[in-house]
């Protein structure tokens, strides 16, 4: 899974997206979701939240 260091405003999975990530498919329906969830609001992304909760059994971190 993607753990490459990204800027603090970019999802850590952007370069190597998980199978359900919005950035895995670029089309007119996903572009607004990519803009919203793959960048500044990535911690609000439902896929990111689920991955953090599943892999760490902890609450989603807040910055």
N, CA, C and O atoms as a CHARMM CRD file, in Angstrom:
* protein
*
  252
    1    1 UNK  N      0.83700  -1.18000   0.00000 PROA 1      0.00000
    2    1 UNK  CA     0.00000   0.00000   0.00000 PROA 1      0.00000
    3    1 UNK  C      0.87900   1.23900   0.00000 PROA 1      0.00000
    4    1 UNK  O      2.05500   1.18700   0.36100 PROA 1      0.00000
    5    2 UNK  N      0.29400   2.34000  -0.40600 PROA 2      0.00000
    6    2 UNK  CA     1.07100   3.56600  -0.53300 PROA 2      0.00000
    7    2 UNK  C      1.42900   4.17000   0.80000 PROA 2      0.00000
    8    2 UNK  O      0.56000   4.52900   1.59400 PROA 2      0.00000
    9    3 UNK  N      2.71100   4.27600   1.03300 PROA 3      0.00000
   10    3 UNK  CA     3.17900   4.94200   2.22700 PROA 3      0.00000
   11    3 UNK  C      4.21500   5.98800   1.87800 PROA 3      0.00000
   12    3 UNK  O      4.89600   6.51100   2.76100 PROA 3      0.00000
   13    4 UNK  N      4.34000   6.29900   0.59700 PROA 4      0.00000
   14    4 UNK  CA     5.28700   7.28800   0.12700 PROA 4      0.00000
   15    4 UNK  C      4.96400   8.62900   0.76900 PROA 4      0.00000
   16    4 UNK  O      3.79800   8.99600   0.91200 PROA 4      0.00000
   17    5 UNK  N      6.00400   9.35200   1.15100 PROA 5      0.00000
   18    5 UNK  CA     5.79700  10.65700   1.78500 PROA 5      0.00000
   19    5 UNK  C      5.21100  11.64400   0.79300 PROA 5      0.00000
   20    5 UNK  O      5.75200  11.83400  -0.29600 PROA 5      0.00000
   21    6 UNK  N      4.13000  12.26000   1.16200 PROA 6      0.00000
   22    6 UNK  CA     3.46200  13.27500   0.37000 PROA 6      0.00000
   23    6 UNK  C      3.49100  14.57000   1.16400 PROA 6      0.00000
   24    6 UNK  O      3.85200  14.58800   2.34100 PROA 6      0.00000
   25    7 UNK  N      3.10600  15.64600   0.50400 PROA 7      0.00000
   26    7 UNK  CA     2.92100  16.88700   1.23100 PROA 7      0.00000
   27    7 UNK  C      1.80400  16.70600   2.23900 PROA 7      0.00000
   28    7 UNK  O      0.98400  15.79700   2.10700 PROA 7      0.00000
   29    8 UNK  N      1.76900  17.56700   3.24600 PROA 8      0.00000
   30    8 UNK  CA     0.74200  17.38900   4.28300 PROA 8      0.00000
   31    8 UNK  C     -0.66600  17.60900   3.75800 PROA 8      0.00000
   32    8 UNK  O     -1.64100  17.27400   4.43200 PROA 8      0.00000
   33    9 UNK  N     -0.78100  18.17300   2.55300 PROA 9      0.00000
   34    9 UNK  CA    -2.10100  18.41000   1.97200 PROA 9      0.00000
   35    9 UNK  C     -2.47200  17.37200   0.92000 PROA 9      0.00000
   36    9 UNK  O     -3.44700  17.55300   0.19200 PROA 9      0.00000
   37   10 UNK  N     -1.71300  16.29500   0.83200 PROA 10     0.00000
   38   10 UNK  CA    -1.97500  15.25000  -0.15700 PROA 10     0.00000
   39   10 UNK  C     -2.12900  13.91400   0.55200 PROA 10     0.00000
   40   10 UNK  O     -1.38000  13.60100   1.47700 PROA 10     0.00000
   41   11 UNK  N     -3.09600  13.14000   0.11700 PROA 11     0.00000
   42   11 UNK  CA    -3.31300  11.82000   0.71000 PROA 11     0.00000
   43   11 UNK  C     -2.06000  10.96200   0.54300 PROA 11     0.00000
   44   11 UNK  O     -1.44600  10.96500  -0.52400 PROA 11     0.00000
   45   12 UNK  N     -1.68100  10.23500   1.58000 PROA 12     0.00000
   46   12 UNK  CA    -0.50200   9.37600   1.48400 PROA 12     0.00000
   47   12 UNK  C     -0.68600   8.22900   0.49100 PROA 12     0.00000
   48   12 UNK  O      0.29300   7.58000   0.12100 PROA 12     0.00000
   49   13 UNK  N     -1.89700   7.96900   0.06100 PROA 13     0.00000
   50   13 UNK  CA    -2.16200   6.89100  -0.89700 PROA 13     0.00000
   51   13 UNK  C     -2.32000   7.39700  -2.32900 PROA 13     0.00000
   52   13 UNK  O     -2.66300   6.62100  -3.22100 PROA 13     0.00000
   53   14 UNK  N     -2.07700   8.68400  -2.56000 PROA 14     0.00000
   54   14 UNK  CA    -2.31900   9.26100  -3.88500 PROA 14     0.00000
   55   14 UNK  C     -1.44900   8.62200  -4.97300 PROA 14     0.00000
   56   14 UNK  O     -1.95500   8.30700  -6.05000 PROA 14     0.00000
   57   15 UNK  N     -0.16900   8.42900  -4.71800 PROA 15     0.00000
   58   15 UNK  CA     0.72300   7.85300  -5.73300 PROA 15     0.00000
   59   15 UNK  C      0.48600   6.36400  -5.95900 PROA 15     0.00000
   60   15 UNK  O      0.69800   5.85300  -7.05900 PROA 15     0.00000
   61   16 UNK  N      0.05100   5.68200  -4.92700 PROA 16     0.00000
   62   16 UNK  CA    -0.24400   4.24900  -5.01400 PROA 16     0.00000
   63   16 UNK  C     -1.61300   4.01400  -4.38200 PROA 16     0.00000
   64   16 UNK  O     -1.70300   3.54800  -3.24600 PROA 16     0.00000
   65   17 UNK  N     -2.67800   4.33500  -5.11700 PROA 17     0.00000
   66   17 UNK  CA    -4.02100   4.27200  -4.52700 PROA 17     0.00000
   67   17 UNK  C     -4.48100   2.85100  -4.19200 PROA 17     0.00000
   68   17 UNK  O     -4.09400   1.87500  -4.83500 PROA 17     0.00000
   69   18 UNK  N     -5.30900   2.78100  -3.17600 PROA 18     0.00000
   70   18 UNK  CA    -5.96000   1.52100  -2.82800 PROA 18     0.00000
   71   18 UNK  C     -6.99800   1.23000  -3.90600 PROA 18     0.00000
   72   18 UNK  O     -7.30900   2.10700  -4.71200 PROA 18     0.00000
   73   19 UNK  N     -7.53300   0.02600  -3.93300 PROA 19     0.00000
   74   19 UNK  CA    -8.43300  -0.35500  -5.02500 PROA 19     0.00000
   75   19 UNK  C     -9.70200   0.48800  -5.08900 PROA 19     0.00000
   76   19 UNK  O    -10.26400   0.65800  -6.17100 PROA 19     0.00000
   77   20 UNK  N    -10.16500   1.01600  -3.96700 PROA 20     0.00000
   78   20 UNK  CA   -11.40300   1.80100  -3.96300 PROA 20     0.00000
   79   20 UNK  C    -11.17900   3.31100  -4.01700 PROA 20     0.00000
   80   20 UNK  O    -12.14000   4.07900  -3.98700 PROA 20     0.00000
   81   21 UNK  N     -9.92400   3.74000  -4.09600 PROA 21     0.00000
   82   21 UNK  CA    -9.63300   5.17400  -4.08400 PROA 21     0.00000
   83   21 UNK  C    -10.23500   5.88200  -5.29400 PROA 21     0.00000
   84   21 UNK  O    -10.27800   5.34700  -6.40200 PROA 21     0.00000
   85   22 UNK  N    -10.69200   7.08600  -5.04400 PROA 22     0.00000
   86   22 UNK  CA   -11.23000   7.90300  -6.13100 PROA 22     0.00000
   87   22 UNK  C    -10.17700   8.19600  -7.18900 PROA 22     0.00000
   88   22 UNK  O    -10.49600   8.27700  -8.37500 PROA 22     0.00000
   89   23 UNK  N     -8.92300   8.35600  -6.77200 PROA 23     0.00000
   90   23 UNK  CA    -7.87000   8.71200  -7.72700 PROA 23     0.00000
   91   23 UNK  C     -7.43400   7.53100  -8.58600 PROA 23     0.00000
   92   23 UNK  O     -6.60000   7.70200  -9.47500 PROA 23     0.00000
   93   24 UNK  N     -7.96700   6.35700  -8.35000 PROA 24     0.00000
   94   24 UNK  CA    -7.65100   5.19800  -9.17400 PROA 24     0.00000
   95   24 UNK  C     -8.29300   5.25800 -10.54600 PROA 24     0.00000
   96   24 UNK  O     -7.83500   4.59700 -11.47800 PROA 24     0.00000
   97   25 UNK  N     -9.35200   6.04500 -10.67700 PROA 25     0.00000
   98   25 UNK  CA   -10.06200   6.19800 -11.94600 PROA 25     0.00000
   99   25 UNK  C    -10.34900   7.67600 -12.15100 PROA 25     0.00000
  100   25 UNK  O    -11.05800   8.29700 -11.35900 PROA 25     0.00000
  101   26 UNK  N     -9.79300   8.23500 -13.22200 PROA 26     0.00000
  102   26 UNK  CA   -10.05300   9.63300 -13.54200 PROA 26     0.00000
  103   26 UNK  C    -11.14800   9.71000 -14.59700 PROA 26     0.00000
  104   26 UNK  O    -10.97100   9.24000 -15.72100 PROA 26     0.00000
  105   27 UNK  N    -12.27400  10.30300 -14.23200 PROA 27     0.00000
  106   27 UNK  CA   -13.33500  10.57200 -15.20300 PROA 27     0.00000
  107   27 UNK  C    -14.15400  11.75000 -14.68200 PROA 27     0.00000
  108   27 UNK  O    -13.87500  12.27800 -13.60500 PROA 27     0.00000
  109   28 UNK  N    -15.14000  12.14900 -15.43000 PROA 28     0.00000
  110   28 UNK  CA   -15.91200  13.33700 -15.05600 PROA 28     0.00000
  111   28 UNK  C    -16.66100  13.17100 -13.73600 PROA 28     0.00000
  112   28 UNK  O    -16.98200  14.16300 -13.08100 PROA 28     0.00000
  113   29 UNK  N    -16.93600  11.95600 -13.34800 PROA 29     0.00000
  114   29 UNK  CA   -17.63300  11.72100 -12.08300 PROA 29     0.00000
  115   29 UNK  C    -16.68200  11.72500 -10.88900 PROA 29     0.00000
  116   29 UNK  O    -17.06800  12.13800  -9.79400 PROA 29     0.00000
  117   30 UNK  N    -15.44400  11.27000 -11.08700 PROA 30     0.00000
  118   30 UNK  CA   -14.51100  11.18000  -9.96800 PROA 30     0.00000
  119   30 UNK  C    -13.65700  12.42400  -9.76300 PROA 30     0.00000
  120   30 UNK  O    -13.12200  12.62000  -8.67200 PROA 30     0.00000
  121   31 UNK  N    -13.51600  13.26400 -10.77400 PROA 31     0.00000
  122   31 UNK  CA   -12.64800  14.43900 -10.62900 PROA 31     0.00000
  123   31 UNK  C    -13.05400  15.33400  -9.44900 PROA 31     0.00000
  124   31 UNK  O    -12.17300  15.73800  -8.69100 PROA 31     0.00000
  125   32 UNK  N    -14.32400  15.66100  -9.25500 PROA 32     0.00000
  126   32 UNK  CA   -14.67000  16.47400  -8.07400 PROA 32     0.00000
  127   32 UNK  C    -14.32100  15.76800  -6.75500 PROA 32     0.00000
  128   32 UNK  O    -13.92100  16.42000  -5.79000 PROA 32     0.00000
  129   33 UNK  N    -14.47000  14.45900  -6.71500 PROA 33     0.00000
  130   33 UNK  CA   -14.13100  13.69500  -5.50800 PROA 33     0.00000
  131   33 UNK  C    -12.62700  13.66600  -5.29000 PROA 33     0.00000
  132   33 UNK  O    -12.15800  13.74200  -4.15400 PROA 33     0.00000
  133   34 UNK  N    -11.87100  13.55600  -6.37500 PROA 34     0.00000
  134   34 UNK  CA   -10.40800  13.56600  -6.28200 PROA 34     0.00000
  135   34 UNK  C     -9.93100  14.91600  -5.75900 PROA 34     0.00000
  136   34 UNK  O     -9.08500  14.98200  -4.86700 PROA 34     0.00000
  137   35 UNK  N    -10.47100  15.97900  -6.31400 PROA 35     0.00000
  138   35 UNK  CA   -10.08200  17.32000  -5.88100 PROA 35     0.00000
  139   35 UNK  C    -10.38600  17.49600  -4.39900 PROA 35     0.00000
  140   35 UNK  O     -9.58500  18.06600  -3.65800 PROA 35     0.00000
  141   36 UNK  N    -11.52200  17.01500  -3.97900 PROA 36     0.00000
  142   36 UNK  CA   -11.90400  17.18300  -2.57000 PROA 36     0.00000
  143   36 UNK  C    -11.12900  16.26100  -1.64000 PROA 36     0.00000
  144   36 UNK  O    -10.54100  16.71900  -0.66000 PROA 36     0.00000
  145   37 UNK  N    -11.12400  14.97900  -1.93700 PROA 37     0.00000
  146   37 UNK  CA   -10.61800  13.99700  -0.98100 PROA 37     0.00000
  147   37 UNK  C     -9.15900  13.58900  -1.13600 PROA 37     0.00000
  148   37 UNK  O     -8.57400  13.08100  -0.18000 PROA 37     0.00000
  149   38 UNK  N     -8.56500  13.78300  -2.26800 PROA 38     0.00000
  150   38 UNK  CA    -7.17900  13.33100  -2.44600 PROA 38     0.00000
  151   38 UNK  C     -6.17400  14.41600  -2.07500 PROA 38     0.00000
  152   38 UNK  O     -4.97000  14.16300  -2.02500 PROA 38     0.00000
  153   39 UNK  N     -6.65300  15.58500  -1.82300 PROA 39     0.00000
  154   39 UNK  CA    -5.76500  16.67900  -1.46900 PROA 39     0.00000
  155   39 UNK  C     -6.09100  17.18000  -0.06900 PROA 39     0.00000
  156   39 UNK  O     -6.02900  16.39700   0.87900 PROA 39     0.00000
  157   40 UNK  N     -6.42100  18.40600   0.09200 PROA 40     0.00000
  158   40 UNK  CA    -6.51000  19.02000   1.41400 PROA 40     0.00000
  159   40 UNK  C     -7.44900  18.30900   2.40000 PROA 40     0.00000
  160   40 UNK  O     -7.15400  18.27500   3.59500 PROA 40     0.00000
  161   41 UNK  N     -8.55700  17.74900   1.93900 PROA 41     0.00000
  162   41 UNK  CA    -9.51500  17.10000   2.84000 PROA 41     0.00000
  163   41 UNK  C     -9.37200  15.57300   2.85600 PROA 41     0.00000
  164   41 UNK  O    -10.34200  14.86500   3.12700 PROA 41     0.00000
  165   42 UNK  N     -8.17500  15.06700   2.56900 PROA 42     0.00000
  166   42 UNK  CA    -8.04000  13.61300   2.46700 PROA 42     0.00000
  167   42 UNK  C     -8.42600  12.88500   3.74800 PROA 42     0.00000
  168   42 UNK  O     -8.86100  11.73400   3.68900 PROA 42     0.00000
  169   43 UNK  N     -8.27700  13.52700   4.90400 PROA 43     0.00000
  170   43 UNK  CA    -8.62800  12.84800   6.15200 PROA 43     0.00000
  171   43 UNK  C    -10.13900  12.69700   6.32100 PROA 43     0.00000
  172   43 UNK  O    -10.59400  11.97000   7.20400 PROA 43     0.00000
  173   44 UNK  N    -10.90800  13.37100   5.49300 PROA 44     0.00000
  174   44 UNK  CA   -12.36000  13.23300   5.50600 PROA 44     0.00000
  175   44 UNK  C    -12.84500  12.19100   4.50400 PROA 44     0.00000
  176   44 UNK  O    -14.03400  11.87100   4.47000 PROA 44     0.00000
  177   45 UNK  N    -11.94500  11.66300   3.69500 PROA 45     0.00000
  178   45 UNK  CA   -12.30500  10.67800   2.66900 PROA 45     0.00000
  179   45 UNK  C    -12.79100   9.38400   3.32200 PROA 45     0.00000
  180   45 UNK  O    -12.13300   8.86300   4.22300 PROA 45     0.00000
  181   46 UNK  N    -13.92400   8.86700   2.88300 PROA 46     0.00000
  182   46 UNK  CA   -14.42900   7.63300   3.48700 PROA 46     0.00000
  183   46 UNK  C    -13.47700   6.45000   3.29400 PROA 46     0.00000
  184   46 UNK  O    -13.38900   5.58900   4.16900 PROA 46     0.00000
  185   47 UNK  N    -12.76800   6.39300   2.17300 PROA 47     0.00000
  186   47 UNK  CA   -11.82200   5.29600   1.94400 PROA 47     0.00000
  187   47 UNK  C    -10.60000   5.42600   2.85100 PROA 47     0.00000
  188   47 UNK  O    -10.12600   4.43100   3.39900 PROA 47     0.00000
  189   48 UNK  N    -10.09500   6.62800   3.00900 PROA 48     0.00000
  190   48 UNK  CA    -8.96000   6.87000   3.90200 PROA 48     0.00000
  191   48 UNK  C     -9.33900   6.53400   5.34400 PROA 48     0.00000
  192   48 UNK  O     -8.59200   5.84700   6.04100 PROA 48     0.00000
  193   49 UNK  N    -10.49100   7.01400   5.78400 PROA 49     0.00000
  194   49 UNK  CA   -10.93500   6.74300   7.15400 PROA 49     0.00000
  195   49 UNK  C    -11.05400   5.24400   7.40600 PROA 49     0.00000
  196   49 UNK  O    -10.60100   4.74500   8.43600 PROA 49     0.00000
  197   50 UNK  N    -11.65200   4.54300   6.48300 PROA 50     0.00000
  198   50 UNK  CA   -11.82900   3.09800   6.65100 PROA 50     0.00000
  199   50 UNK  C    -10.48600   2.39300   6.72000 PROA 50     0.00000
  200   50 UNK  O    -10.30900   1.48100   7.52700 PROA 50     0.00000
  201   51 UNK  N     -9.54200   2.79900   5.89000 PROA 51     0.00000
  202   51 UNK  CA    -8.22100   2.18400   5.89100 PROA 51     0.00000
  203   51 UNK  C     -7.49800   2.44600   7.20000 PROA 51     0.00000
  204   51 UNK  O     -6.89300   1.53400   7.76400 PROA 51     0.00000
  205   52 UNK  N     -7.55100   3.67200   7.69100 PROA 52     0.00000
  206   52 UNK  CA    -6.89300   3.99800   8.95800 PROA 52     0.00000
  207   52 UNK  C     -7.51000   3.19200  10.09300 PROA 52     0.00000
  208   52 UNK  O     -6.78800   2.64300  10.92600 PROA 52     0.00000
  209   53 UNK  N     -8.82700   3.11500  10.13600 PROA 53     0.00000
  210   53 UNK  CA    -9.49600   2.37100  11.20100 PROA 53     0.00000
  211   53 UNK  C     -9.21500   0.87600  11.10400 PROA 53     0.00000
  212   53 UNK  O     -9.03600   0.20900  12.12300 PROA 53     0.00000
  213   54 UNK  N     -9.17500   0.35300   9.89100 PROA 54     0.00000
  214   54 UNK  CA    -8.95400  -1.07600   9.69100 PROA 54     0.00000
  215   54 UNK  C     -7.52400  -1.49200  10.01800 PROA 54     0.00000
  216   54 UNK  O     -7.29800  -2.53200  10.63700 PROA 54     0.00000
  217   55 UNK  N     -6.56600  -0.67600   9.59900 PROA 55     0.00000
  218   55 UNK  CA    -5.16700  -1.06400   9.76700 PROA 55     0.00000
  219   55 UNK  C     -4.61600  -0.75200  11.14900 PROA 55     0.00000
  220   55 UNK  O     -3.64000  -1.37300  11.57000 PROA 55     0.00000
  221   56 UNK  N     -5.21000   0.18600  11.86000 PROA 56     0.00000
  222   56 UNK  CA    -4.63200   0.56500  13.13700 PROA 56     0.00000
  223   56 UNK  C     -5.54300   0.31400  14.34300 PROA 56     0.00000
  224   56 UNK  O     -5.09500   0.37600  15.48800 PROA 56     0.00000
  225   57 UNK  N     -6.81100   0.03200  14.08100 PROA 57     0.00000
  226   57 UNK  CA    -7.78000  -0.12600  15.16600 PROA 57     0.00000
  227   57 UNK  C     -7.79400   1.07700  16.10200 PROA 57     0.00000
  228   57 UNK  O     -8.03200   0.94100  17.30200 PROA 57     0.00000
  229   58 UNK  N     -7.53700   2.24600  15.54300 PROA 58     0.00000
  230   58 UNK  CA    -7.53100   3.47900  16.31900 PROA 58     0.00000
  231   58 UNK  C     -8.46900   4.47000  15.66800 PROA 58     0.00000
  232   58 UNK  O     -9.01900   4.23000  14.59300 PROA 58     0.00000
  233   59 UNK  N     -8.63700   5.59300  16.35300 PROA 59     0.00000
  234   59 UNK  CA    -9.45400   6.65200  15.77200 PROA 59     0.00000
  235   59 UNK  C     -8.67400   7.31300  14.65300 PROA 59     0.00000
  236   59 UNK  O     -7.44300   7.29900  14.64200 PROA 59     0.00000
  237   60 UNK  N     -9.40100   7.89000  13.71300 PROA 60     0.00000
  238   60 UNK  CA    -8.76900   8.62500  12.61800 PROA 60     0.00000
  239   60 UNK  C     -8.04900   9.82900  13.20400 PROA 60     0.00000
  240   60 UNK  O     -8.65700  10.61100  13.93600 PROA 60     0.00000
  241   61 UNK  N     -6.74700   9.99600  12.89300 PROA 61     0.00000
  242   61 UNK  CA    -6.01200  11.12400  13.45200 PROA 61     0.00000
  243   61 UNK  C     -6.53200  12.44800  12.92900 PROA 61     0.00000
  244   61 UNK  O     -6.94400  12.54700  11.77400 PROA 61     0.00000
  245   62 UNK  N     -6.51400  13.46700  13.77900 PROA 62     0.00000
  246   62 UNK  CA    -6.92000  14.81800  13.38200 PROA 62     0.00000
  247   62 UNK  C     -5.70900  15.72100  13.51700 PROA 62     0.00000
  248   62 UNK  O     -4.98100  15.67600  14.50800 PROA 62     0.00000
  249   63 UNK  N     -5.51300  16.53600  12.50000 PROA 63     0.00000
  250   63 UNK  CA    -4.37400  17.46900  12.54500 PROA 63     0.00000
  251   63 UNK  C     -4.84000  18.85500  12.81700 PROA 63     0.00000
  252   63 UNK  O     -4.02600  19.77600  12.89100 PROA 63     0.00000
